[in-house]
Amino acid sequence: MKVEGRIFFLVAVFSVIVAGIYAYMTGTMTRDGVEPVGVVALILTGGLAFLAGSYLQFVARRIEPRPEDREDAEISDGAGELGFFSPGSYWPIGLAAAAALTGVALAFFHVWLLIIALGLVIIAIGGLVFEYHTGPNHE
């Protein structure tokens, strides 16, 4: 996770540098002065990337180094089971449709549709999370 943390730190530094350049360029090249929305968006992008990078660095110190983090790692070190991935699930489609309906409800500000759409989002998330849950008594 150290590599991913470094990538996020680079994105954070890049965003802050670009924010400074953007502020200077809009301040000198336009009649209206510095364009504040773009500068704030770039600074917030840098802050969010810094937040994600610092979290990844924090976690990387507490877990065993992965093969991606070691210089002496071989390709075979990364072999093995990576986890369980659903071979075919329809819940992501339902979740996408519910999220799209939520977006439409927010765009047109129909409160009744927003309540229905958020209910559908919660149902779809529950279905996706508990798709393979068999209960505490099954082995």
N, C-alpha and C positions, 0 to 999 in steps of 0.2 A: 504494500500500500504506500510505500515511500515514493515510488515513481508517480503514482496518481496524485499524491499530495504535492509533489514538485510541479506537476503540470498545472494544477490549480493555482499554485503560488505564482507561476509564470503568467497565467491568464490574469491574475489579480494585478500584478505589476504592470502588465501591458495595458490593462483597462485604465488604470490610474494615469499612466503616461499619456495615453490617447485622450483622456479627459482634459489634461492640461493643454495638449496641442489643440484640441477642439475648442476649448475656451479661448485660447489665444487667437486662433484663426477666425472664429466667429466674431470675436471682439474687434479685430482689425479689418476684416473684410466685409462687414455688413454695417449698415447705418443704424441698426437697432441695438447694437452692442452684443454682449455675450448672450448666447442662447441658453437659458438655464436648464431646460428640460433635458437636453442631450447631455450636458455636463453632469447633472445629477444622476441620470440613468447610467452613465459610464462609471461614475464613482460607486454607485450602488452595485453595479455588476462586479467591480473589483472587490467590494466588501463581501459580496456573496461568495465569490470564488475564494477569497481568503478564508472565509468561514468553513467552506467545504475542505479546503486544503489543510487547515489546522486540525479539523476533525480527523481526517485521514492520517495525518502525522501522529496525532494522539493515539489513535487505534493501532497504528503500526508499531509503536513502542511497546504495546502490551500483548501483542500476539507473536507467535513464532514466525520468523521470516518465511515468506512464500518463495517458490522457485523464481518468480519474477523479480524478487527483491535481492537475490543473491547473485554475485558475480560468477561463482564457480558452479552454478546449477547446470544440469544437463536437461535435455528435452524429456528424458524418461522420468525426471523428478516430478513433472507435472501430470504424469499419467495416473489413471484411476478414475473412480467415480466422482463426479463433480456435484451431483445432487439429483433430485427427481424433477423431471420436467414433464408436464402433462402432454401426452401424445396428441390429444385433440380435445379442446374445450371450447364451448360456445359462450362461456361467461365473459371473456374479453369483448366479444362483439356486443353483448348486452350492456356491458359497462360503457363502451364507447358510444352506443346509442343513447344511453341515459345521460352521459356527460354532454353530448351534443344537444339533447333536449334541455338540459340545464342551461347551456349557453344561449339557446334561443329564448328561453324564459327570462334570462337576465337581460338579453339584448332588447327585448320588447317590454320588459318589466311587467310581466303577468305573474302576479303573486300566486294565484291559484295553480298555474302551470309549474311555477318554481317549487311549490310544496310537493306536487306530484313527482316532478323530476328528481328532487332530492331524495324522496322516498325510493324511487327506482334505483338511484345511485347506491343507496345503502343496501338495498336488496341484492344488487349485482355484486357489490363488494363482498357481502356475506356469502353469496354463492361461490364466488371465486376463491375466497379464503377457505371455506369449509367444503370444497368440492370432494375431497378425498377423506374427509373426517368420518370415521365409522363409529365413534363413541368410545367412552372409557372402558366398556366391558368387552369389546372385541379385540382380538389379538392379531 
